[in-house]
Amino acid sequence: MPPVTVGEIDPLQDARWPKFLDRHESATVFHSPAWLDALSRTYGYRVSALSTSGSGTELSNGLVFCRVRSWLTGSRAVSLPFSDHCVPLVSREDDLFCLLSALRRDAEERKLKYVEVRTISGQPGTGGGLAAASAYCLHRLDLRPSLDDLFRGFHRSSLQRRISRAERESLEYEEGRSEDLLRKFYGLAVLTRRRQQLPPQPLAWFRNLIASLGDQLKIRLVSFQGRPAAGILTLRYKATMTYKYGCSDRAQHRLGTMPLLLWRAIQDAKQQGLTEFDMGRSDWTNEGLVAFKDHWGATRSTIAHLRYPALDRLPGSDGLGARLARQFFARAPRRLLTTAGNILYRHMA
């Protein structure tokens, strides 16, 4: 057998990439040119894809990734930053091995700290010398049953009753992509990230997502007595709606705002004829969040972060520096907190 040549393409410029995604059943919004464009515009990452398909031929496989240059956390190749999952798009194990091996060689030649691929259990991703570094829980809800059957499948007290209560409350519901709605959503996002003791995403990230994805993106928000109470941001791609971001005012949780917003998104997805609702990843240690998503009747799977070279130990967050950073993010004034997010977030991919 002749040696296989792996080439690098620009998925933002190569007209074959979106056509390839249309054909491949495992392609998600995180592979799409719109998502990649927002990543590049916000964080300055160079987006690339590897393929064994020669120039001028139809693409038959692809592994999309970004080279992240960071003086703070180390330079690396990630497939894909700030994306819940991004499986290699292959149909043959031999092609997968070739693509992962080429990514490893590229990292070694460029003296990158590591390579990371974020794949889903049961999907391609192993091989090529990469080893498991961390794992997360992914929930996906099958939307093919009727709305009535879906609702009956929700946990009675945790969801059905809370949704019914929220529908009786004097909540103001808004949806869209306007700057005013984004400002309300971002205010809740900053509040939520402070509660989680983390820096918020840059506002520019959300603006670029809106500019790149257009009507594939929707913000849904509810307010109580004139104050924003909760918001979610969803993405639509092919037959899937993806719940990507959620934020809330904890003081209003009793009103059932988040269950109501997710139910509205599910209703919208059904109306559009979509067949899957991707509820996003959760840390396995966040038992409350995992249980909340279980209550929707969603199916669990595992997202595996695979790395080369392998880690000597799993990453932790209990060091002195991490503890001090969490205390800062929990107490910093909003302006300082958002500034920290603008500076640091690109290093956190």
MOJOJO-V814482 format. One record per helix or strand of 3 or more residues. SS is the DSSP state (H for helix, E for strand). FROM is the first residue (numbers start at 1). TO is the last residue. If there is no record, write none. Layout:
SS_FROM_TO + SS_FROM_TO
This chain:
E_7_9 + H_15_23 + H_29_31 + H_33_43 + E_46_51 + E_62_68 + E_76_79 + H_93_109 + E_114_120 + E_131_142 + H_147_152 + H_156_168 + E_171_176 + H_179_195 + H_203_216 + E_217_224 + E_227_237 + E_240_248 + H_250_255 + H_257_271 + E_276_283 + H_287_294 + E_299_308 + H_320_331 + H_334_348
